[in-house]
Amino acid sequence: MRRLRARSDDGMTLTELALVMLILGIIVAATASLSIGFMRTNAENVSRQDQIDTARSAVERMSQTIRTAVKPSQLITTCASTCGTIDAFMQGQDMSVAFYANIDNPGNSVGPSRVTYTVGTSGADAGVLTESLQTPDSPTPTDAGYLYCNATDPLATADCKSHLTVRRLADGVLSTQPIFTYYGPDGSQLSTGTTGLTSTQLNQVLAIQVVLTVQSTNVTKPQPTTYIQRITLPNAQAVLQQGKDQNP
């Protein structure tokens, strides 16, 4: 009995203690690995959903605005010869587009807004899609058309600056391929060349395809998300239809 009591009072051996520590270490390492994997997967899913929402909202915003592209002469009953020759599009390049838009303009009480969408390709604005929207100085055009002050001039007045609104639509935009592609009345693609669309081509734009590829700037970068939208221009179609009616 004395021997059994002495044996029962013995502690764990070093071998048993080492074995227990090894088992506990394996369990802790497995738990930590699963937790890290879950956190990484969750972060990737959040980043992926964020870039999907960013791309979708940016494309929807551009689509709604581009569909309102209009020639200034379409908004008024009388227009001088100079005013009547102004096209709806002022610029058409792979990474930027500028046009007149009939947006937030009930009864032409404001006048057509000048809208520009551009993606920075270098510096602090690299990969940033920006919308610039400027209303005219007056809803009444001159013989030369609607006038727009230089709202980006540091010396511009407060009233002038109030006509300009700049919005950051998306970050992490990849510029490995053209974002804006332009199509003419016959459905053929208009070549932008190295300097953008020519004045003749700007007058022929009937549809624009937007291909926006966004990749989250978070540490856990998922695969890029691409949204593609073909935008037809109803106002341009109206002009073409009028031209056909006048020249049967």
Secondary structure, 3 states (H helix, E strand, C coil): CHHHHHHHCCCCCHHHHHHHHHHHHHHHHHHHHHHHHHHHHHHHHHHHHHHHHHHHHHHHHHHHHHCCECCHHHHCCCCCHHHHCCCCEEEECCCEEEEEECCCCHHHCCCCEEEEEEEECCHHHECCEEEEEECCCCCCCECCECCCCCCCCCCCCHHHHCCEEEEEEECCECCCCCCEEEECCCCCEECCCCCCCCHHHHCCCCEEEEEEEECCCCCCCCCCEEEEEEEECHHHHHHHHHHHHHCC
